[in-house]
């Protein structure tokens, strides 16, 4: 039984006992008063009757007449006249009169009264005595009426007292409820401070809770800062702050393997030529400033374009990956011009070679670097700031954007893109194909398992594939998602994917997870429609998960938080995928309402052979676990990395390694 219920019952008990005690005291007091009054009445009436009989000079007829008259005018049980010898001379007796008081009340409150007795004389001669006994029924009636009135009054007082007690308890309970809710929110990773109440004892409790919340919040923020330090140590070049070679390659592999972004992209390799000679001529500090200048120029692109990757591959080589088609050569020339204007200020003899390549994203990372290295080698054959570019032709290239502005738009799905006239026809065709595929349900979900350490399926990752051509094959999102984003069709695509997932869950009961495009959150009707769809299947909703990219938490945090508020009460799980360094910049991650986070392949790749990367993963786990979140690893390929991740105590892994295993059915 809860404390408040115990206090409430105690209050009711005290009020009830007080009312009962008051009524008992009142009944006893009234009963004693009635007995005294009846006793006095009997004595007084007996004395008055004896005096009247004494004046009748002993005439029996007159005395009997007087006794009858007295009996008829009073409320008597009996009136007796006894002679001088004690024998009964005359009597008048009446049956017991029924009253309004209940029989049980009469039985519980008996009134015992002695009859009044007085001597009757004739002059100086005693001629007998008279005995008078009044009825007690009217006394019980009066006691009963008094009890009823008192009960009504005390009941009203009791109700008022109970209402006042309820209001007081509610006033006391509100701070307690706030403290409990605050503690529960802290368990969920939501650090909120509540208003201090006026009650001194509860004020002290609230102050203690607020202090604890602020301390835990500061610990979380300290963990985030420490995590940022570990990230820099594990992933970044110590001089320039750009991604190290190992991390850049992992980021590139992860970006190429995702079912999102444009079909084609660009890679620019930049080399500061004759680094050894520059060190000898200009000195190490000056060369470090030159490298920082190059890094600053390269870093400007990731800061402006979402999804762009930049890294320092070795002492003199830098890389820039552009998640948009047709912009690699233009970007390389812009970089060359910027460096041509800034680097000569450090001294003469500075030369930079740049190689740019534009390739389909399905190509392996080795091919990307092979083509870019070939272009870079050609650039190194010429003096000065030289750019060599190569574009590998691909089918349907006309349907892709080909300007730097479009590259930025492709990296930011929320914004629209205006294509040149010769490209608009291609986009209209793509849009029509996507709409037709949605209307005709030419879509399907593919399944990839997410496994725990025991090999059990925690849930199935279910990306959507679409058959754009009625006679063609089902294609991954890499092919059609960029056009769906520009055509503002992602909300319809995601709703259909959720419907397919619910249907699949209804068939086999396995938990499934659907990817939601961040652009869908920008559609004002998406979340209400999604909630209505899920609300219609409450049992299935408990086995449904929704995943959004880390960028949703960084750029659309409020929309992500609203999605969680709408769907988590229905049992839907909410998670972030492709999570990495960006999480350290989400200051309110504990307010997002997430259930789990999936670490990006670029974060977990190579963790088995790199202590710094392993330390960063452990730091991520500590921070996320403090928010009561499950932590999974995605895109895992190497079995050694899997074992290292189990040692770091991740909750599950997915990727080619997990797909190649034979998971246990029945998650």
Secondary structure in CASP SS format (residue, H / E / C, confidence):
PFRMAT SS
TARGET T0000
AUTHOR 0000-0000-0000
METHOD secondary structure of the structure
MODEL  1
X C 1.00
X C 1.00
X H 1.00
X H 1.00
X H 1.00
X H 1.00
X H 1.00
X H 1.00
X H 1.00
X H 1.00
X H 1.00
X H 1.00
X H 1.00
X H 1.00
X H 1.00
X H 1.00
X H 1.00
X H 1.00
X H 1.00
X H 1.00
X H 1.00
X H 1.00
X H 1.00
X H 1.00
X H 1.00
X H 1.00
X H 1.00
X H 1.00
X H 1.00
X H 1.00
X H 1.00
X H 1.00
X H 1.00
X H 1.00
X H 1.00
X H 1.00
X H 1.00
X H 1.00
X H 1.00
X H 1.00
X H 1.00
X H 1.00
X H 1.00
X H 1.00
X H 1.00
X H 1.00
X H 1.00
X H 1.00
X H 1.00
X H 1.00
X H 1.00
X H 1.00
X H 1.00
X H 1.00
X C 1.00
X C 1.00
X C 1.00
X C 1.00
X C 1.00
X H 1.00
X H 1.00
X H 1.00
X H 1.00
X H 1.00
X H 1.00
X H 1.00
X H 1.00
X H 1.00
X H 1.00
X H 1.00
X H 1.00
X H 1.00
X H 1.00
X C 1.00
X C 1.00
X E 1.00
X E 1.00
X E 1.00
X E 1.00
X E 1.00
X E 1.00
X E 1.00
X C 1.00
X C 1.00
X C 1.00
X C 1.00
X C 1.00
X E 1.00
X E 1.00
X E 1.00
X E 1.00
X E 1.00
X E 1.00
X C 1.00
X C 1.00
X C 1.00
X C 1.00
X C 1.00
X C 1.00
X C 1.00
X C 1.00
X C 1.00
X H 1.00
X H 1.00
X H 1.00
X H 1.00
X H 1.00
X H 1.00
X C 1.00
X C 1.00
X C 1.00
X C 1.00
X C 1.00
X C 1.00
X C 1.00
X E 1.00
X E 1.00
X E 1.00
X E 1.00
X E 1.00
X E 1.00
X E 1.00
X C 1.00
X C 1.00
X E 1.00
X E 1.00
X E 1.00
X E 1.00
X E 1.00
X E 1.00
X E 1.00
X E 1.00
X E 1.00
X E 1.00
X C 1.00
X C 1.00
X H 1.00
X H 1.00
X H 1.00
X H 1.00
X H 1.00
X H 1.00
X H 1.00
X H 1.00
X H 1.00
X H 1.00
X H 1.00
X H 1.00
X H 1.00
X H 1.00
X H 1.00
X H 1.00
X H 1.00
X H 1.00
X H 1.00
X H 1.00
X H 1.00
X H 1.00
X H 1.00
X H 1.00
X H 1.00
X H 1.00
X H 1.00
X H 1.00
X H 1.00
X H 1.00
X H 1.00
X H 1.00
X H 1.00
X H 1.00
X H 1.00
X H 1.00
X H 1.00
X H 1.00
X H 1.00
X H 1.00
X H 1.00
X H 1.00
X H 1.00
X H 1.00
X H 1.00
X H 1.00
X H 1.00
X H 1.00
X H 1.00
X H 1.00
X H 1.00
X C 1.00
X C 1.00
X C 1.00
X C 1.00
X C 1.00
X C 1.00
X C 1.00
X C 1.00
X C 1.00
X C 1.00
X C 1.00
X C 1.00
X H 1.00
X H 1.00
X H 1.00
X H 1.00
X H 1.00
X H 1.00
X H 1.00
X H 1.00
X H 1.00
X H 1.00
X H 1.00
X H 1.00
X H 1.00
X H 1.00
X H 1.00
X H 1.00
X H 1.00
X H 1.00
X H 1.00
X H 1.00
X H 1.00
X H 1.00
X H 1.00
X H 1.00
X H 1.00
X H 1.00
X H 1.00
X H 1.00
X H 1.00
X H 1.00
X H 1.00
X H 1.00
X H 1.00
X H 1.00
X H 1.00
X H 1.00
X E 1.00
X C 1.00
X C 1.00
X C 1.00
X C 1.00
X C 1.00
X C 1.00
X E 1.00
X C 1.00
X H 1.00
X H 1.00
X H 1.00
X H 1.00
X H 1.00
X H 1.00
X H 1.00
X H 1.00
X H 1.00
X H 1.00
X H 1.00
X H 1.00
X H 1.00
X C 1.00
X C 1.00
X C 1.00
X C 1.00
X C 1.00
X C 1.00
X E 1.00
X E 1.00
X E 1.00
X E 1.00
X E 1.00
X E 1.00
X E 1.00
X E 1.00
X E 1.00
X C 1.00
X C 1.00
X H 1.00
X H 1.00
X H 1.00
X H 1.00
X H 1.00
X H 1.00
X H 1.00
X H 1.00
X C 1.00
X H 1.00
X H 1.00
X H 1.00
X H 1.00
X H 1.00
X H 1.00
X H 1.00
X H 1.00
X H 1.00
X H 1.00
X H 1.00
X H 1.00
X H 1.00
X H 1.00
X H 1.00
X H 1.00
X H 1.00
X H 1.00
X H 1.00
X H 1.00
X H 1.00
X C 1.00
X C 1.00
X C 1.00
X C 1.00
X E 1.00
X E 1.00
X E 1.00
X E 1.00
X C 1.00
X C 1.00
X C 1.00
X C 1.00
X E 1.00
X E 1.00
X E 1.00
X E 1.00
X E 1.00
X E 1.00
X C 1.00
X C 1.00
X C 1.00
X C 1.00
X C 1.00
X H 1.00
X H 1.00
X H 1.00
X H 1.00
X H 1.00
X H 1.00
X H 1.00
X H 1.00
X H 1.00
X H 1.00
X H 1.00
X H 1.00
X H 1.00
X H 1.00
X H 1.00
X H 1.00
X H 1.00
X H 1.00
X H 1.00
X C 1.00
X C 1.00
X C 1.00
X C 1.00
X C 1.00
X E 1.00
X E 1.00
X E 1.00
X E 1.00
X E 1.00
X E 1.00
X E 1.00
X E 1.00
X E 1.00
X C 1.00
X C 1.00
X C 1.00
X C 1.00
X H 1.00
X H 1.00
X H 1.00
X H 1.00
X H 1.00
X H 1.00
X H 1.00
X H 1.00
X H 1.00
X H 1.00
X H 1.00
X H 1.00
X H 1.00
X H 1.00
X H 1.00
X C 1.00
X C 1.00
X C 1.00
X C 1.00
X C 1.00
X E 1.00
X E 1.00
X E 1.00
X E 1.00
X E 1.00
X E 1.00
X E 1.00
X C 1.00
X C 1.00
X C 1.00
X C 1.00
X C 1.00
X H 1.00
X H 1.00
X H 1.00
X C 1.00
X C 1.00
X C 1.00
X C 1.00
X H 1.00
X H 1.00
X H 1.00
X H 1.00
X H 1.00
X H 1.00
X H 1.00
X H 1.00
X C 1.00
X C 1.00
X C 1.00
X C 1.00
X C 1.00
X C 1.00
X C 1.00
X C 1.00
X C 1.00
X H 1.00
X H 1.00
X H 1.00
X H 1.00
X H 1.00
X H 1.00
X H 1.00
X H 1.00
X H 1.00
X H 1.00
X H 1.00
X H 1.00
X H 1.00
X H 1.00
X H 1.00
X H 1.00
X H 1.00
X H 1.00
X H 1.00
X C 1.00
X C 1.00
X C 1.00
X E 1.00
X E 1.00
X E 1.00
X C 1.00
X C 1.00
X E 1.00
X E 1.00
X E 1.00
X E 1.00
X C 1.00
X C 1.00
X C 1.00
X C 1.00
X E 1.00
X E 1.00
X E 1.00
X E 1.00
X E 1.00
X E 1.00
X C 1.00
X C 1.00
X E 1.00
X E 1.00
X E 1.00
X C 1.00
X C 1.00
X C 1.00
X C 1.00
X C 1.00
X C 1.00
X C 1.00
X C 1.00
X E 1.00
X C 1.00
X H 1.00
X H 1.00
X H 1.00
X H 1.00
X H 1.00
X H 1.00
X H 1.00
X H 1.00
X H 1.00
X H 1.00
X C 1.00
X C 1.00
X C 1.00
X H 1.00
X H 1.00
X H 1.00
X H 1.00
X H 1.00
X H 1.00
X H 1.00
X H 1.00
X H 1.00
X H 1.00
X H 1.00
X H 1.00
X H 1.00
X H 1.00
X H 1.00
X H 1.00
X H 1.00
X H 1.00
X H 1.00
X C 1.00
X C 1.00
X C 1.00
X E 1.00
X E 1.00
X E 1.00
X E 1.00
X C 1.00
X C 1.00
X H 1.00
X H 1.00
X H 1.00
X H 1.00
X C 1.00
X C 1.00
X C 1.00
X C 1.00
X H 1.00
X H 1.00
X H 1.00
X H 1.00
X H 1.00
X H 1.00
X H 1.00
X H 1.00
X H 1.00
X H 1.00
X C 1.00
X C 1.00
X H 1.00
X H 1.00
X H 1.00
X H 1.00
X C 1.00
X C 1.00
X E 1.00
X E 1.00
X E 1.00
X E 1.00
X E 1.00
X E 1.00
X H 1.00
X H 1.00
X H 1.00
X H 1.00
X H 1.00
X H 1.00
X C 1.00
X H 1.00
X H 1.00
X H 1.00
X H 1.00
X H 1.00
X H 1.00
X H 1.00
X H 1.00
X H 1.00
X H 1.00
X H 1.00
X H 1.00
X H 1.00
X H 1.00
X C 1.00
X C 1.00
X E 1.00
X E 1.00
X E 1.00
X E 1.00
X E 1.00
X E 1.00
X E 1.00
X C 1.00
X H 1.00
X H 1.00
X H 1.00
X H 1.00
X H 1.00
X C 1.00
X C 1.00
X C 1.00
X H 1.00
X H 1.00
X H 1.00
X C 1.00
X C 1.00
X C 1.00
X C 1.00
X E 1.00
X E 1.00
X E 1.00
X E 1.00
X C 1.00
X H 1.00
X H 1.00
X H 1.00
X H 1.00
X C 1.00
X C 1.00
X H 1.00
X H 1.00
X H 1.00
X C 1.00
X H 1.00
X H 1.00
X H 1.00
X H 1.00
X H 1.00
X H 1.00
X H 1.00
X H 1.00
X H 1.00
X H 1.00
X H 1.00
X H 1.00
X H 1.00
X H 1.00
X H 1.00
X C 1.00
X C 1.00
X C 1.00
X C 1.00
X E 1.00
X E 1.00
X E 1.00
X E 1.00
X C 1.00
X C 1.00
X C 1.00
X C 1.00
X C 1.00
X H 1.00
X H 1.00
X H 1.00
X H 1.00
X H 1.00
X H 1.00
X H 1.00
X H 1.00
X H 1.00
X C 1.00
X C 1.00
X C 1.00
X C 1.00
X E 1.00
X E 1.00
X C 1.00
X C 1.00
X H 1.00
X H 1.00
X H 1.00
X H 1.00
X H 1.00
X C 1.00
X C 1.00
X C 1.00
X E 1.00
X C 1.00
X C 1.00
X C 1.00
END
